[in-house]
Amino acid sequence: MQSKDGVIYMNKLIVLFMCAVIIICFIEGCTYQSWYDGIQESHRQECYEYQEPERTKCLEEIKSYDKYKRDREEIIKIK
């Protein structure tokens, strides 16, 4: 179990990482895929805070952008 200070430190790292992703996106001319990938990377980092088997389950829930896009287009077609 992590200490309260360890959790706060990890949260600060996650926020710093997301800020870096946002800045890079603006500099590079951000696309939807860049945003999605940045958010998924943050989620992936959070998964590594869990112990097994929760970690594996968490990581399996992360979709690639292509899978997300196919699922999204399928939902739009249904409506």
C-alpha atoms as a printed R data frame, in Angstrom:
   type eleno elety resid chain resno       x      y       z
1  ATOM     1    CA   MET     A     1   0.000  0.000   0.000
2  ATOM     2    CA   GLN     A     2   1.294  3.425  -0.895
3  ATOM     3    CA   SER     A     3   1.590  6.200   1.634
4  ATOM     4    CA   LYS     A     4  -0.490  9.345   1.292
5  ATOM     5    CA   ASP     A     5   2.626 11.254   0.176
6  ATOM     6    CA   GLY     A     6   3.304  8.608  -2.485
7  ATOM     7    CA   VAL     A     7  -0.224  8.924  -3.855
8  ATOM     8    CA   ILE     A     8   0.035 12.725  -3.932
9  ATOM     9    CA   TYR     A     9   3.390 12.460  -5.722
10 ATOM    10    CA   MET     A    10   1.923 10.065  -8.326
11 ATOM    11    CA   ASN     A    11  -1.065 12.357  -8.869
12 ATOM    12    CA   LYS     A    12   1.288 15.285  -9.441
13 ATOM    13    CA   LEU     A    13   3.264 13.212 -11.951
14 ATOM    14    CA   ILE     A    14   0.075 12.314 -13.809
15 ATOM    15    CA   VAL     A    15  -1.003 15.962 -13.940
16 ATOM    16    CA   LEU     A    16   2.462 16.980 -15.129
17 ATOM    17    CA   PHE     A    17   2.376 14.287 -17.806
18 ATOM    18    CA   MET     A    18  -1.060 15.403 -19.021
19 ATOM    19    CA   CYS     A    19   0.105 19.040 -19.146
20 ATOM    20    CA   ALA     A    20   3.084 17.960 -21.231
21 ATOM    21    CA   VAL     A    21   0.788 16.039 -23.591
22 ATOM    22    CA   ILE     A    22  -1.487 19.055 -23.976
23 ATOM    23    CA   ILE     A    23   1.429 21.385 -24.677
24 ATOM    24    CA   ILE     A    24   2.917 18.969 -27.217
25 ATOM    25    CA   CYS     A    25  -0.465 18.648 -28.912
26 ATOM    26    CA   PHE     A    26  -0.779 22.400 -29.313
27 ATOM    27    CA   ILE     A    27   2.772 22.695 -30.601
28 ATOM    28    CA   GLU     A    28   2.376 19.800 -33.048
29 ATOM    29    CA   GLY     A    29  -1.089 20.723 -34.292
30 ATOM    30    CA   CYS     A    30  -3.094 18.308 -32.216
31 ATOM    31    CA   THR     A    31  -5.355 15.690 -33.757
32 ATOM    32    CA   TYR     A    32  -8.121 13.713 -32.112
33 ATOM    33    CA   GLN     A    33  -5.816 10.719 -32.135
34 ATOM    34    CA   SER     A    34  -3.122 12.638 -30.242
35 ATOM    35    CA   TRP     A    35  -5.619 13.599 -27.574
36 ATOM    36    CA   TYR     A    36  -6.940 10.068 -27.336
37 ATOM    37    CA   ASP     A    37  -3.457  8.574 -27.138
38 ATOM    38    CA   GLY     A    38  -2.457 11.032 -24.405
39 ATOM    39    CA   ILE     A    39  -5.498 10.221 -22.315
40 ATOM    40    CA   GLN     A    40  -4.980  6.485 -22.808
41 ATOM    41    CA   GLU     A    41  -1.327  6.779 -21.766
42 ATOM    42    CA   SER     A    42  -2.430  8.493 -18.570
43 ATOM    43    CA   HIS     A    43  -4.928  5.673 -17.975
44 ATOM    44    CA   ARG     A    44  -2.176  3.099 -18.639
45 ATOM    45    CA   GLN     A    45   0.050  4.751 -16.025
46 ATOM    46    CA   GLU     A    46  -2.783  4.606 -13.505
47 ATOM    47    CA   CYS     A    47  -3.205  0.872 -14.207
48 ATOM    48    CA   TYR     A    48   0.369  0.237 -13.085
49 ATOM    49    CA   GLU     A    49  -0.549  1.475  -9.609
50 ATOM    50    CA   TYR     A    50  -2.747 -1.629  -9.130
51 ATOM    51    CA   GLN     A    51  -1.615 -5.059  -8.049
52 ATOM    52    CA   GLU     A    52  -2.297 -8.170 -10.141
53 ATOM    53    CA   PRO     A    53  -4.901 -9.262 -11.316
54 ATOM    54    CA   GLU     A    54  -6.503 -5.778 -11.256
55 ATOM    55    CA   ARG     A    55  -3.559 -4.347 -13.213
56 ATOM    56    CA   THR     A    56  -4.017 -6.790 -16.099
57 ATOM    57    CA   LYS     A    57  -7.784 -6.190 -16.201
58 ATOM    58    CA   CYS     A    58  -7.233 -2.431 -16.228
59 ATOM    59    CA   LEU     A    59  -4.698 -2.656 -19.064
60 ATOM    60    CA   GLU     A    60  -7.016 -4.886 -21.114
61 ATOM    61    CA   GLU     A    61  -9.721 -2.197 -20.988
62 ATOM    62    CA   ILE     A    62  -7.523  0.267 -22.885
63 ATOM    63    CA   LYS     A    63  -8.527  0.478 -26.550
64 ATOM    64    CA   SER     A    64  -6.315  1.549 -29.424
65 ATOM    65    CA   TYR     A    65  -7.444  4.658 -31.290
66 ATOM    66    CA   ASP     A    66  -8.318  2.545 -34.350
67 ATOM    67    CA   LYS     A    67 -10.568  0.267 -32.249
68 ATOM    68    CA   TYR     A    68 -12.158  3.304 -30.579
69 ATOM    69    CA   LYS     A    69 -12.775  4.909 -33.986
70 ATOM    70    CA   ARG     A    70 -14.363  1.727 -35.420
71 ATOM    71    CA   ASP     A    71 -16.603  1.342 -32.361
72 ATOM    72    CA   ARG     A    72 -17.604  5.009 -32.531
73 ATOM    73    CA   GLU     A    73 -18.451  4.828 -36.244
74 ATOM    74    CA   GLU     A    74 -20.494  1.682 -35.648
75 ATOM    75    CA   ILE     A    75 -22.529  3.422 -32.940
76 ATOM    76    CA   ILE     A    76 -23.129  6.424 -35.205
77 ATOM    77    CA   LYS     A    77 -24.380  4.108 -37.998
78 ATOM    78    CA   ILE     A    78 -26.864  2.479 -35.627
79 ATOM    79    CA   LYS     A    79 -28.414  5.812 -34.646
